[in-house]
Amino acid sequence: MTLDDVDVKTLLQTTLGLPPAVQHTGRLVGAPTRPIQILDLIPMIPTTQPAIVYWEETLRTHSAAERAEAGTYAEDAYEWIERQAPVRSIGTSIPFTDEQLEDVAQAQGYLNARLPFGVRQRLDGQVLTGTGTSPALRGILNTAGIQTQAKSTDPTFDAVHKAMTKIRVTGRANPAGIFMHPNDWEAIRLTRTADGIYIMGNPADPGPMQLFGVPVAIGDAITENTGLVGDFPTYCYLGERRGVQIETGYVGDQFKEGKRTIRASVRVAFVVTRPSAFCTVTGI
């Protein structure tokens, strides 16, 4: 049977007709960002003061000596200087509409997680590289008196051990942690003998995250080709005036506009009580 008068319509398909309904999963994949890397090495102590004030002994002369009966006792000498580290504030904020918060169930939880993380991430960098110029904290690498060990022609293993020796001899401290860039750690982890044997362990094994018994933390908060060895638990700490706090309020005409601002902040002081207990390893 021939149907000459019947029109041929455009093919009905999902790309040209009615698309299938797709339900949003609600999952949000975050953008890549630097994780918290060095804060876990540093102890935190609460404080109720606007600054951490302490005394540093700058001179200690031990003169103890044998003496004869009725002889004069030797005399020691000590000098101290007052040091202080002011409490600084680190914070961030973001505005949002009432509708955004009310209509998207996960918005509040998302902001409550992201903003405090951003604050801690900034603090993580400040304890290492902060300049000390107000309102910045003074990080370990910008603290006067920390030691330096140049790699020069030494293998990296030797340079790290020499830094540890400086901390023990000059700093009179015990190396408790090593912090270095992932690329620098990769070079160490892949070090092989002349016949191709991996010094840090077989590639099938995780391998030790330590050098000479001292744990290694890796992160790109530190500049590549520079490592940091130190007695972190004993000779530096964060004085926490207030932990990370989240607050919501109105700025300017936001109340009339149906908007609000959420902010997160922390107030801390960072103290390096003995700079010579830390040593950078340069040129690795």
PyRosetta script that sets phi, psi and omega in degrees:
from pyrosetta import init, pose_from_sequence

init()
pose = pose_from_sequence("MTLDDVDVKTLLQTTLGLPPAVQHTGRLVGAPTRPIQILDLIPMIPTTQPAIVYWEETLRTHSAAERAEAGTYAEDAYEWIERQAPVRSIGTSIPFTDEQLEDVAQAQGYLNARLPFGVRQRLDGQVLTGTGTSPALRGILNTAGIQTQAKSTDPTFDAVHKAMTKIRVTGRANPAGIFMHPNDWEAIRLTRTADGIYIMGNPADPGPMQLFGVPVAIGDAITENTGLVGDFPTYCYLGERRGVQIETGYVGDQFKEGKRTIRASVRVAFVVTRPSAFCTVTGI")
pose.set_psi(1, 130.4)
pose.set_omega(1, 179.9)
pose.set_phi(2, -103.3)
pose.set_psi(2, 130.0)
pose.set_omega(2, 179.7)
pose.set_phi(3, -114.5)
pose.set_psi(3, 80.9)
pose.set_omega(3, -175.6)
pose.set_phi(4, -70.5)
pose.set_psi(4, -25.2)
pose.set_omega(4, -174.3)
pose.set_phi(5, -94.5)
pose.set_psi(5, 6.0)
pose.set_omega(5, -178.5)
pose.set_phi(6, -91.5)
pose.set_psi(6, 125.8)
pose.set_omega(6, 179.3)
pose.set_phi(7, -78.0)
pose.set_psi(7, 143.4)
pose.set_omega(7, 175.5)
pose.set_phi(8, -94.4)
pose.set_psi(8, 117.3)
pose.set_omega(8, -177.4)
pose.set_phi(9, -85.9)
pose.set_psi(9, 160.9)
pose.set_omega(9, 175.8)
pose.set_phi(10, -63.0)
pose.set_psi(10, 139.3)
pose.set_omega(10, -179.0)
pose.set_phi(11, -60.0)
pose.set_psi(11, 128.4)
pose.set_omega(11, 177.7)
pose.set_phi(12, -84.4)
pose.set_psi(12, 114.2)
pose.set_omega(12, -179.7)
pose.set_phi(13, -143.1)
pose.set_psi(13, 168.4)
pose.set_omega(13, -172.1)
pose.set_phi(14, -62.5)
pose.set_psi(14, -29.5)
pose.set_omega(14, -178.0)
pose.set_phi(15, -79.6)
pose.set_psi(15, -22.3)
pose.set_omega(15, -177.9)
pose.set_phi(16, -118.9)
pose.set_psi(16, -13.3)
pose.set_omega(16, -178.5)
pose.set_phi(17, -109.4)
pose.set_psi(17, -125.7)
pose.set_omega(17, -178.7)
pose.set_phi(18, -92.3)
pose.set_psi(18, 116.0)
pose.set_omega(18, 179.6)
pose.set_phi(19, -72.4)
pose.set_psi(19, 149.1)
pose.set_omega(19, 177.8)
pose.set_phi(20, -68.6)
pose.set_psi(20, 145.7)
pose.set_omega(20, 178.6)
pose.set_phi(21, -72.2)
pose.set_psi(21, 133.5)
pose.set_omega(21, 179.7)
pose.set_phi(22, -122.0)
pose.set_psi(22, 123.7)
pose.set_omega(22, -179.8)
pose.set_phi(23, -85.2)
pose.set_psi(23, 131.8)
pose.set_omega(23, 179.4)
pose.set_phi(24, -69.3)
pose.set_psi(24, 131.8)
pose.set_omega(24, -179.4)
pose.set_phi(25, -71.3)
pose.set_psi(25, -23.0)
pose.set_omega(25, -175.8)
pose.set_phi(26, 82.6)
pose.set_psi(26, -2.8)
pose.set_omega(26, 180.0)
pose.set_phi(27, -80.0)
pose.set_psi(27, 135.9)
pose.set_omega(27, 178.8)
pose.set_phi(28, -119.5)
pose.set_psi(28, 121.7)
pose.set_omega(28, 179.9)
pose.set_phi(29, -93.8)
pose.set_psi(29, 116.2)
pose.set_omega(29, -176.3)
pose.set_phi(30, -70.4)
pose.set_psi(30, 154.2)
pose.set_omega(30, 176.0)
pose.set_phi(31, -72.8)
pose.set_psi(31, 150.4)
pose.set_omega(31, 178.2)
pose.set_phi(32, -60.6)
pose.set_psi(32, 136.5)
pose.set_omega(32, 178.7)
pose.set_phi(33, -151.6)
pose.set_psi(33, 157.0)
pose.set_omega(33, -178.0)
pose.set_phi(34, -67.6)
pose.set_psi(34, 127.6)
pose.set_omega(34, 178.5)
pose.set_phi(35, -76.2)
pose.set_psi(35, 172.3)
pose.set_omega(35, 173.8)
pose.set_phi(36, -69.7)
pose.set_psi(36, 128.7)
pose.set_omega(36, -169.9)
pose.set_phi(37, -125.0)
pose.set_psi(37, -35.0)
pose.set_omega(37, -173.4)
pose.set_phi(38, -115.1)
pose.set_psi(38, -15.8)
pose.set_omega(38, -177.0)
pose.set_phi(39, -59.9)
pose.set_psi(39, -30.2)
pose.set_omega(39, -178.9)
pose.set_phi(40, -66.7)
pose.set_psi(40, -17.3)
pose.set_omega(40, 178.8)
pose.set_phi(41, -84.4)
pose.set_psi(41, -14.0)
pose.set_omega(41, -168.9)
pose.set_phi(42, -110.5)
pose.set_psi(42, 125.5)
pose.set_omega(42, 177.6)
pose.set_phi(43, -69.8)
pose.set_psi(43, 155.3)
pose.set_omega(43, 179.5)
pose.set_phi(44, -124.9)
pose.set_psi(44, 131.2)
pose.set_omega(44, -177.8)
pose.set_phi(45, -125.8)
pose.set_psi(45, 129.1)
pose.set_omega(45, 179.0)
pose.set_phi(46, -65.4)
pose.set_psi(46, 148.7)
pose.set_omega(46, 174.3)
pose.set_phi(47, -141.3)
pose.set_psi(47, 149.2)
pose.set_omega(47, 176.8)
pose.set_phi(48, -108.9)
pose.set_psi(48, 6.5)
pose.set_omega(48, -174.7)
pose.set_phi(49, -101.8)
pose.set_psi(49, 159.5)
pose.set_omega(49, 176.8)
pose.set_phi(50, -77.9)
pose.set_psi(50, -6.4)
pose.set_omega(50, 178.6)
pose.set_phi(51, -157.4)
pose.set_psi(51, 153.0)
pose.set_omega(51, 173.2)
pose.set_phi(52, -92.4)
pose.set_psi(52, 113.9)
pose.set_omega(52, -179.0)
pose.set_phi(53, -114.6)
pose.set_psi(53, 130.2)
pose.set_omega(53, -178.5)
pose.set_phi(54, -150.1)
pose.set_psi(54, 167.2)
pose.set_omega(54, 178.9)
pose.set_phi(55, -105.0)
pose.set_psi(55, 136.2)
pose.set_omega(55, 176.5)
pose.set_phi(56, -113.8)
pose.set_psi(56, 128.2)
pose.set_omega(56, 177.4)
pose.set_phi(57, -78.5)
pose.set_psi(57, 115.8)
pose.set_omega(57, -176.7)
pose.set_phi(58, -100.7)
pose.set_psi(58, -14.1)
pose.set_omega(58, 178.6)
pose.set_phi(59, -147.0)
pose.set_psi(59, 131.5)
pose.set_omega(59, 174.4)
pose.set_phi(60, -141.6)
pose.set_psi(60, 112.6)
pose.set_omega(60, 179.0)
pose.set_phi(61, -113.2)
pose.set_psi(61, 112.1)
pose.set_omega(61, 177.4)
pose.set_phi(62, -90.6)
pose.set_psi(62, 118.3)
pose.set_omega(62, -176.8)
pose.set_phi(63, -112.5)
pose.set_psi(63, 10.2)
pose.set_omega(63, -177.7)
pose.set_phi(64, -53.7)
pose.set_psi(64, 133.5)
pose.set_omega(64, -178.5)
pose.set_phi(65, -153.3)
pose.set_psi(65, 162.9)
pose.set_omega(65, 177.5)
pose.set_phi(66, -66.3)
pose.set_psi(66, 149.7)
pose.set_omega(66, -179.8)
pose.set_phi(67, -140.9)
pose.set_psi(67, 147.8)
pose.set_omega(67, 176.7)
pose.set_phi(68, -83.7)
pose.set_psi(68, 164.3)
pose.set_omega(68, 178.3)
pose.set_phi(69, -56.9)
pose.set_psi(69, 131.6)
pose.set_omega(69, -179.2)
pose.set_phi(70, 71.1)
pose.set_psi(70, 6.4)
pose.set_omega(70, 179.1)
pose.set_phi(71, -78.6)
pose.set_psi(71, 163.9)
pose.set_omega(71, -178.1)
pose.set_phi(72, -78.7)
pose.set_psi(72, 135.3)
pose.set_omega(72, 176.7)
pose.set_phi(73, -72.4)
pose.set_psi(73, 142.5)
pose.set_omega(73, 173.7)
pose.set_phi(74, -66.6)
pose.set_psi(74, 160.3)
pose.set_omega(74, -175.5)
pose.set_phi(75, -124.1)
pose.set_psi(75, 125.7)
pose.set_omega(75, 176.5)
pose.set_phi(76, -78.9)
pose.set_psi(76, 165.0)
pose.set_omega(76, 175.7)
pose.set_phi(77, -136.7)
pose.set_psi(77, 136.3)
pose.set_omega(77, 179.7)
pose.set_phi(78, -137.2)
pose.set_psi(78, 145.6)
pose.set_omega(78, 174.0)
pose.set_phi(79, -135.8)
pose.set_psi(79, 144.0)
pose.set_omega(79, 179.6)
pose.set_phi(80, -131.2)
pose.set_psi(80, 154.4)
pose.set_omega(80, 174.6)
pose.set_phi(81, -135.9)
pose.set_psi(81, 143.1)
pose.set_omega(81, -179.6)
pose.set_phi(82, -81.5)
pose.set_psi(82, 132.1)
pose.set_omega(82, 176.6)
pose.set_phi(83, -119.7)
pose.set_psi(83, 153.2)
pose.set_omega(83, 174.2)
pose.set_phi(84, -151.5)
pose.set_psi(84, 147.8)
pose.set_omega(84, 177.3)
pose.set_phi(85, -126.3)
pose.set_psi(85, 112.0)
pose.set_omega(85, -177.2)
pose.set_phi(86, -70.2)
pose.set_psi(86, 149.2)
pose.set_omega(86, 174.8)
pose.set_phi(87, -73.3)
pose.set_psi(87, 130.5)
pose.set_omega(87, 179.3)
pose.set_phi(88, -115.6)
pose.set_psi(88, 157.9)
pose.set_omega(88, 178.1)
pose.set_phi(89, -110.4)
pose.set_psi(89, 132.7)
pose.set_omega(89, 174.1)
pose.set_phi(90, -121.8)
pose.set_psi(90, 127.4)
pose.set_omega(90, -176.4)
pose.set_phi(91, -154.3)
pose.set_psi(91, 168.7)
pose.set_omega(91, 176.8)
pose.set_phi(92, -153.7)
pose.set_psi(92, 165.4)
pose.set_omega(92, -178.2)
pose.set_phi(93, -153.9)
pose.set_psi(93, 167.5)
pose.set_omega(93, 175.7)
pose.set_phi(94, -156.3)
pose.set_psi(94, 135.9)
pose.set_omega(94, 176.2)
pose.set_phi(95, -86.6)
pose.set_psi(95, 154.7)
pose.set_omega(95, 176.6)
pose.set_phi(96, -154.2)
pose.set_psi(96, 159.4)
pose.set_omega(96, -179.8)
pose.set_phi(97, -88.3)
pose.set_psi(97, 159.2)
pose.set_omega(97, 176.7)
pose.set_phi(98, -59.9)
pose.set_psi(98, -39.5)
pose.set_omega(98, -177.8)
pose.set_phi(99, -64.9)
pose.set_psi(99, -39.1)
pose.set_omega(99, 179.4)
pose.set_phi(100, -59.7)
pose.set_psi(100, -42.9)
pose.set_omega(100, -178.0)
pose.set_phi(101, -72.3)
pose.set_psi(101, -37.2)
pose.set_omega(101, -176.2)
pose.set_phi(102, -79.3)
pose.set_psi(102, -34.4)
pose.set_omega(102, -171.7)
pose.set_phi(103, -92.9)
pose.set_psi(103, -19.2)
pose.set_omega(103, 179.4)
pose.set_phi(104, -114.1)
pose.set_psi(104, 107.3)
pose.set_omega(104, -171.1)
pose.set_phi(105, -59.0)
pose.set_psi(105, -35.5)
pose.set_omega(105, -174.2)
pose.set_phi(106, -87.9)
pose.set_psi(106, -1.8)
pose.set_omega(106, -175.7)
pose.set_phi(107, -61.6)
pose.set_psi(107, -45.6)
pose.set_omega(107, -178.2)
pose.set_phi(108, -63.0)
pose.set_psi(108, -45.9)
pose.set_omega(108, 179.8)
pose.set_phi(109, -63.7)
pose.set_psi(109, -37.3)
pose.set_omega(109, 179.2)
pose.set_phi(110, -61.7)
pose.set_psi(110, -49.0)
pose.set_omega(110, -178.7)
pose.set_phi(111, -67.3)
pose.set_psi(111, -37.0)
pose.set_omega(111, 179.8)
pose.set_phi(112, -65.2)
pose.set_psi(112, -23.4)
pose.set_omega(112, 178.5)
pose.set_phi(113, -92.1)
pose.set_psi(113, -42.7)
pose.set_omega(113, -173.2)
pose.set_phi(114, -71.8)
pose.set_psi(114, -44.6)
pose.set_omega(114, -175.9)
pose.set_phi(115, -64.3)
pose.set_psi(115, -47.7)
pose.set_omega(115, 176.9)
pose.set_phi(116, -61.8)
pose.set_psi(116, -35.0)
pose.set_omega(116, 177.7)
pose.set_phi(117, -62.5)
pose.set_psi(117, -42.5)
pose.set_omega(117, 178.7)
pose.set_phi(118, -60.8)
pose.set_psi(118, -37.1)
pose.set_omega(118, 178.3)
pose.set_phi(119, -66.1)
pose.set_psi(119, -46.2)
pose.set_omega(119, -179.4)
pose.set_phi(120, -68.0)
pose.set_psi(120, -33.0)
pose.set_omega(120, 177.6)
pose.set_phi(121, -64.3)
pose.set_psi(121, -42.4)
pose.set_omega(121, 177.8)
pose.set_phi(122, -64.5)
pose.set_psi(122, -42.2)
pose.set_omega(122, 177.9)
pose.set_phi(123, -62.6)
pose.set_psi(123, -38.2)
pose.set_omega(123, 178.6)
pose.set_phi(124, -58.3)
pose.set_psi(124, -38.1)
pose.set_omega(124, 177.5)
pose.set_phi(125, -78.3)
pose.set_psi(125, -35.0)
pose.set_omega(125, -177.6)
pose.set_phi(126, -65.2)
pose.set_psi(126, -38.6)
pose.set_omega(126, -178.4)
pose.set_phi(127, -67.4)
pose.set_psi(127, -14.2)
pose.set_omega(127, 179.1)
pose.set_phi(128, -101.5)
pose.set_psi(128, -48.3)
pose.set_omega(128, -171.1)
pose.set_phi(129, -121.4)
pose.set_psi(129, 7.9)
pose.set_omega(129, 179.4)
pose.set_phi(130, -56.9)
pose.set_psi(130, 140.2)
pose.set_omega(130, -174.3)
pose.set_phi(131, -80.2)
pose.set_psi(131, -23.3)
pose.set_omega(131, -176.2)
pose.set_phi(132, 88.1)
pose.set_psi(132, -9.8)
pose.set_omega(132, 176.5)
pose.set_phi(133, -78.8)
pose.set_psi(133, 123.5)
pose.set_omega(133, -175.8)
pose.set_phi(134, -50.7)
pose.set_psi(134, 133.5)
pose.set_omega(134, 8.4)
pose.set_phi(135, -97.4)
pose.set_psi(135, 22.4)
pose.set_omega(135, -177.7)
pose.set_phi(136, -80.0)
pose.set_psi(136, 150.7)
pose.set_omega(136, 169.4)
pose.set_phi(137, -73.9)
pose.set_psi(137, 163.3)
pose.set_omega(137, 173.7)
pose.set_phi(138, -101.2)
pose.set_psi(138, 114.7)
pose.set_omega(138, -178.8)
pose.set_phi(139, -81.1)
pose.set_psi(139, 169.5)
pose.set_omega(139, -177.2)
pose.set_phi(140, -58.1)
pose.set_psi(140, -43.8)
pose.set_omega(140, -175.0)
pose.set_phi(141, -68.5)
pose.set_psi(141, -16.9)
pose.set_omega(141, 178.4)
pose.set_phi(142, -109.4)
pose.set_psi(142, 19.1)
pose.set_omega(142, 178.2)
pose.set_phi(143, -93.2)
pose.set_psi(143, 126.0)
pose.set_omega(143, 179.4)
pose.set_phi(144, -64.0)
pose.set_psi(144, 136.0)
pose.set_omega(144, 174.8)
pose.set_phi(145, 103.5)
pose.set_psi(145, -8.2)
pose.set_omega(145, 175.9)
pose.set_phi(146, -71.1)
pose.set_psi(146, 152.2)
pose.set_omega(146, -175.7)
pose.set_phi(147, -90.8)
pose.set_psi(147, 165.1)
pose.set_omega(147, 179.7)
pose.set_phi(148, -136.8)
pose.set_psi(148, 137.9)
pose.set_omega(148, 174.1)
pose.set_phi(149, -126.5)
pose.set_psi(149, 115.5)
pose.set_omega(149, 178.7)
pose.set_phi(150, -81.1)
pose.set_psi(150, 137.3)
pose.set_omega(150, 178.8)
pose.set_phi(151, -67.9)
pose.set_psi(151, -44.6)
pose.set_omega(151, -178.6)
pose.set_phi(152, 53.1)
pose.set_psi(152, -126.5)
pose.set_omega(152, -178.2)
pose.set_phi(153, -93.9)
pose.set_psi(153, 2.3)
pose.set_omega(153, 179.4)
pose.set_phi(154, -71.2)
pose.set_psi(154, 151.4)
pose.set_omega(154, 165.6)
pose.set_phi(155, -63.4)
pose.set_psi(155, 153.3)
pose.set_omega(155, -178.9)
pose.set_phi(156, -57.8)
pose.set_psi(156, -37.6)
pose.set_omega(156, 178.4)
pose.set_phi(157, -56.0)
pose.set_psi(157, -46.6)
pose.set_omega(157, -178.2)
pose.set_phi(158, -65.0)
pose.set_psi(158, -42.3)
pose.set_omega(158, -178.6)
pose.set_phi(159, -62.7)
pose.set_psi(159, -41.0)
pose.set_omega(159, 178.6)
pose.set_phi(160, -64.6)
pose.set_psi(160, -42.6)
pose.set_omega(160, -180.0)
pose.set_phi(161, -65.8)
pose.set_psi(161, -37.7)
pose.set_omega(161, 177.2)
pose.set_phi(162, -63.3)
pose.set_psi(162, -37.1)
pose.set_omega(162, 175.9)
pose.set_phi(163, -63.9)
pose.set_psi(163, -41.3)
pose.set_omega(163, 177.8)
pose.set_phi(164, -62.2)
pose.set_psi(164, -38.0)
pose.set_omega(164, 178.9)
pose.set_phi(165, -66.4)
pose.set_psi(165, -40.0)
pose.set_omega(165, 177.0)
pose.set_phi(166, -60.7)
pose.set_psi(166, -40.2)
pose.set_omega(166, 179.7)
pose.set_phi(167, -64.9)
pose.set_psi(167, -38.9)
pose.set_omega(167, -179.5)
pose.set_phi(168, -71.8)
pose.set_psi(168, -42.2)
pose.set_omega(168, -173.3)
pose.set_phi(169, -84.0)
pose.set_psi(169, -53.9)
pose.set_omega(169, -177.8)
pose.set_phi(170, -81.8)
pose.set_psi(170, -43.3)
pose.set_omega(170, -178.1)
pose.set_phi(171, -82.0)
pose.set_psi(171, -13.3)
pose.set_omega(171, -178.1)
pose.set_phi(172, 51.5)
pose.set_psi(172, 44.9)
pose.set_omega(172, -177.6)
pose.set_phi(173, -135.7)
pose.set_psi(173, 175.1)
pose.set_omega(173, -179.5)
pose.set_phi(174, -116.5)
pose.set_psi(174, 116.6)
pose.set_omega(174, 178.8)
pose.set_phi(175, -55.6)
pose.set_psi(175, 127.3)
pose.set_omega(175, -176.3)
pose.set_phi(176, -122.1)
pose.set_psi(176, -9.4)
pose.set_omega(176, -178.9)
pose.set_phi(177, -162.8)
pose.set_psi(177, 150.9)
pose.set_omega(177, 176.3)
pose.set_phi(178, -127.9)
pose.set_psi(178, 132.8)
pose.set_omega(178, -179.5)
pose.set_phi(179, -123.7)
pose.set_psi(179, 128.4)
pose.set_omega(179, -179.7)
pose.set_phi(180, -150.9)
pose.set_psi(180, 163.3)
pose.set_omega(180, -179.5)
pose.set_phi(181, -69.0)
pose.set_psi(181, 145.9)
pose.set_omega(181, 179.5)
pose.set_phi(182, -54.7)
pose.set_psi(182, -36.9)
pose.set_omega(182, -180.0)
pose.set_phi(183, -66.2)
pose.set_psi(183, -35.3)
pose.set_omega(183, 178.6)
pose.set_phi(184, -71.0)
pose.set_psi(184, -39.4)
pose.set_omega(184, 178.3)
pose.set_phi(185, -66.8)
pose.set_psi(185, -35.4)
pose.set_omega(185, 178.2)
pose.set_phi(186, -59.7)
pose.set_psi(186, -43.3)
pose.set_omega(186, 179.6)
pose.set_phi(187, -61.9)
pose.set_psi(187, -37.1)
pose.set_omega(187, 178.5)
pose.set_phi(188, -70.5)
pose.set_psi(188, -45.9)
pose.set_omega(188, -177.3)
pose.set_phi(189, -63.0)
pose.set_psi(189, -30.7)
pose.set_omega(189, -177.5)
pose.set_phi(190, -94.3)
pose.set_psi(190, 7.0)
pose.set_omega(190, 179.2)
pose.set_phi(191, -63.2)
pose.set_psi(191, 132.7)
pose.set_omega(191, -178.9)
pose.set_phi(192, -126.4)
pose.set_psi(192, 158.1)
pose.set_omega(192, 174.1)
pose.set_phi(193, -76.0)
pose.set_psi(193, 174.8)
pose.set_omega(193, -178.3)
pose.set_phi(194, -60.7)
pose.set_psi(194, -27.9)
pose.set_omega(194, -179.8)
pose.set_phi(195, -97.8)
pose.set_psi(195, 16.2)
pose.set_omega(195, 170.6)
pose.set_phi(196, 88.8)
pose.set_psi(196, 11.5)
pose.set_omega(196, 179.6)
pose.set_phi(197, -86.5)
pose.set_psi(197, 129.7)
pose.set_omega(197, 179.7)
pose.set_phi(198, -71.5)
pose.set_psi(198, 122.0)
pose.set_omega(198, -176.8)
pose.set_phi(199, -66.9)
pose.set_psi(199, -37.2)
pose.set_omega(199, -175.8)
pose.set_phi(200, -88.2)
pose.set_psi(200, 11.7)
pose.set_omega(200, 176.2)
pose.set_phi(201, 118.9)
pose.set_psi(201, 156.9)
pose.set_omega(201, 179.7)
pose.set_phi(202, -60.3)
pose.set_psi(202, 139.7)
pose.set_omega(202, 179.1)
pose.set_phi(203, -57.7)
pose.set_psi(203, -21.6)
pose.set_omega(203, 178.3)
pose.set_phi(204, -75.5)
pose.set_psi(204, -12.2)
pose.set_omega(204, -179.3)
pose.set_phi(205, -107.2)
pose.set_psi(205, 152.7)
pose.set_omega(205, 179.2)
pose.set_phi(206, -59.0)
pose.set_psi(206, -34.9)
pose.set_omega(206, -178.0)
pose.set_phi(207, 82.3)
pose.set_psi(207, 152.2)
pose.set_omega(207, -177.8)
pose.set_phi(208, -76.8)
pose.set_psi(208, 133.5)
pose.set_omega(208, 173.5)
pose.set_phi(209, -92.4)
pose.set_psi(209, 60.4)
pose.set_omega(209, 179.5)
pose.set_phi(210, -159.9)
pose.set_psi(210, 158.0)
pose.set_omega(210, 175.5)
pose.set_phi(211, -129.6)
pose.set_psi(211, 124.9)
pose.set_omega(211, -178.7)
pose.set_phi(212, 53.2)
pose.set_psi(212, 36.3)
pose.set_omega(212, 177.6)
pose.set_phi(213, 84.2)
pose.set_psi(213, -2.7)
pose.set_omega(213, -179.4)
pose.set_phi(214, -99.8)
pose.set_psi(214, 126.4)
pose.set_omega(214, -177.7)
pose.set_phi(215, -63.1)
pose.set_psi(215, 144.9)
pose.set_omega(215, -179.9)
pose.set_phi(216, -111.7)
pose.set_psi(216, 130.7)
pose.set_omega(216, 171.8)
pose.set_phi(217, -112.0)
pose.set_psi(217, 138.0)
pose.set_omega(217, -178.3)
pose.set_phi(218, -117.1)
pose.set_psi(218, 147.8)
pose.set_omega(218, 179.0)
pose.set_phi(219, -179.8)
pose.set_psi(219, 153.4)
pose.set_omega(219, -178.6)
pose.set_phi(220, -91.0)
pose.set_psi(220, 16.4)
pose.set_omega(220, 171.5)
pose.set_phi(221, -71.1)
pose.set_psi(221, -20.7)
pose.set_omega(221, 178.3)
pose.set_phi(222, -103.1)
pose.set_psi(222, 146.9)
pose.set_omega(222, -178.8)
pose.set_phi(223, -66.3)
pose.set_psi(223, 141.4)
pose.set_omega(223, 177.4)
pose.set_phi(224, -60.2)
pose.set_psi(224, 145.9)
pose.set_omega(224, -179.9)
pose.set_phi(225, 78.5)
pose.set_psi(225, 8.1)
pose.set_omega(225, 175.0)
pose.set_phi(226, -132.0)
pose.set_psi(226, 126.9)
pose.set_omega(226, 176.3)
pose.set_phi(227, -111.3)
pose.set_psi(227, 163.1)
pose.set_omega(227, 178.9)
pose.set_phi(228, -131.5)
pose.set_psi(228, 124.7)
pose.set_omega(228, 176.4)
pose.set_phi(229, -114.5)
pose.set_psi(229, 139.4)
pose.set_omega(229, -179.3)
pose.set_phi(230, -169.0)
pose.set_psi(230, 166.9)
pose.set_omega(230, 173.1)
pose.set_phi(231, -94.6)
pose.set_psi(231, 73.5)
pose.set_omega(231, -174.9)
pose.set_phi(232, -60.7)
pose.set_psi(232, -45.3)
pose.set_omega(232, -174.7)
pose.set_phi(233, -67.3)
pose.set_psi(233, -24.4)
pose.set_omega(233, -172.5)
pose.set_phi(234, -100.4)
pose.set_psi(234, -37.3)
pose.set_omega(234, -169.2)
pose.set_phi(235, -119.4)
pose.set_psi(235, 23.9)
pose.set_omega(235, 166.3)
pose.set_phi(236, -156.1)
pose.set_psi(236, 152.1)
pose.set_omega(236, 176.7)
pose.set_phi(237, -163.1)
pose.set_psi(237, 160.1)
pose.set_omega(237, 173.8)
pose.set_phi(238, -97.2)
pose.set_psi(238, 125.2)
pose.set_omega(238, 172.1)
pose.set_phi(239, -91.9)
pose.set_psi(239, 109.1)
pose.set_omega(239, -174.9)
pose.set_phi(240, -91.1)
pose.set_psi(240, 106.9)
pose.set_omega(240, 175.6)
pose.set_phi(241, -77.1)
pose.set_psi(241, -38.7)
pose.set_omega(241, 175.6)
pose.set_phi(242, -154.6)
pose.set_psi(242, 132.7)
pose.set_omega(242, 177.9)
pose.set_phi(243, -69.3)
pose.set_psi(243, -178.7)
pose.set_omega(243, -179.3)
pose.set_phi(244, -62.9)
pose.set_psi(244, 123.9)
pose.set_omega(244, -177.0)
pose.set_phi(245, -122.1)
pose.set_psi(245, 136.0)
pose.set_omega(245, 179.8)
pose.set_phi(246, -110.2)
pose.set_psi(246, 129.0)
pose.set_omega(246, -179.1)
pose.set_phi(247, -134.7)
pose.set_psi(247, 150.5)
pose.set_omega(247, 177.7)
pose.set_phi(248, -125.3)
pose.set_psi(248, 136.4)
pose.set_omega(248, 179.7)
pose.set_phi(249, -159.6)
pose.set_psi(249, -175.7)
pose.set_omega(249, -178.6)
pose.set_phi(250, -108.6)
pose.set_psi(250, 138.2)
pose.set_omega(250, 177.6)
pose.set_phi(251, -119.2)
pose.set_psi(251, 126.6)
pose.set_omega(251, 178.2)
pose.set_phi(252, 60.9)
pose.set_psi(252, -125.1)
pose.set_omega(252, -178.1)
pose.set_phi(253, -93.0)
pose.set_psi(253, 19.5)
pose.set_omega(253, -175.8)
pose.set_phi(254, -61.9)
pose.set_psi(254, -32.3)
pose.set_omega(254, 179.7)
pose.set_phi(255, -61.9)
pose.set_psi(255, -43.4)
pose.set_omega(255, 179.5)
pose.set_phi(256, -71.3)
pose.set_psi(256, -25.9)
pose.set_omega(256, -175.7)
pose.set_phi(257, -93.3)
pose.set_psi(257, 0.6)
pose.set_omega(257, -178.6)
pose.set_phi(258, 69.3)
pose.set_psi(258, 39.4)
pose.set_omega(258, -179.7)
pose.set_phi(259, -127.5)
pose.set_psi(259, 161.9)
pose.set_omega(259, 173.8)
pose.set_phi(260, -144.7)
pose.set_psi(260, 164.3)
pose.set_omega(260, 176.7)
pose.set_phi(261, -124.3)
pose.set_psi(261, 131.7)
pose.set_omega(261, 175.3)
pose.set_phi(262, -108.2)
pose.set_psi(262, 137.7)
pose.set_omega(262, -178.6)
pose.set_phi(263, -134.5)
pose.set_psi(263, 154.2)
pose.set_omega(263, 176.2)
pose.set_phi(264, -131.7)
pose.set_psi(264, 140.0)
pose.set_omega(264, -178.8)
pose.set_phi(265, -153.9)
pose.set_psi(265, 160.6)
pose.set_omega(265, 175.6)
pose.set_phi(266, -140.4)
pose.set_psi(266, 149.6)
pose.set_omega(266, 176.8)
pose.set_phi(267, -123.2)
pose.set_psi(267, 116.0)
pose.set_omega(267, -175.9)
pose.set_phi(268, -143.1)
pose.set_psi(268, 160.0)
pose.set_omega(268, 169.7)
pose.set_phi(269, -122.2)
pose.set_psi(269, 145.2)
pose.set_omega(269, 178.0)
pose.set_phi(270, -118.7)
pose.set_psi(270, 131.5)
pose.set_omega(270, -174.0)
pose.set_phi(271, -127.1)
pose.set_psi(271, 130.1)
pose.set_omega(271, 168.3)
pose.set_phi(272, -109.0)
pose.set_psi(272, 104.4)
pose.set_omega(272, -172.5)
pose.set_phi(273, -80.8)
pose.set_psi(273, -24.6)
pose.set_omega(273, 175.6)
pose.set_phi(274, -138.5)
pose.set_psi(274, 94.3)
pose.set_omega(274, -177.6)
pose.set_phi(275, -57.0)
pose.set_psi(275, -35.1)
pose.set_omega(275, -177.4)
pose.set_phi(276, -69.9)
pose.set_psi(276, -4.9)
pose.set_omega(276, 175.5)
pose.set_phi(277, -82.9)
pose.set_psi(277, 4.4)
pose.set_omega(277, 179.6)
pose.set_phi(278, -128.7)
pose.set_psi(278, 145.7)
pose.set_omega(278, -178.4)
pose.set_phi(279, -146.3)
pose.set_psi(279, 127.8)
pose.set_omega(279, 174.1)
pose.set_phi(280, -84.8)
pose.set_psi(280, 151.2)
pose.set_omega(280, 174.4)
pose.set_phi(281, -117.0)
pose.set_psi(281, 111.5)
pose.set_omega(281, -173.6)
pose.set_phi(282, -101.8)
pose.set_psi(282, 152.7)
pose.set_omega(282, 176.0)
pose.set_phi(283, 78.0)
pose.set_psi(283, 18.7)
pose.set_omega(283, -179.1)
pose.set_phi(284, -80.3)
pose.dump_pdb("model.pdb")
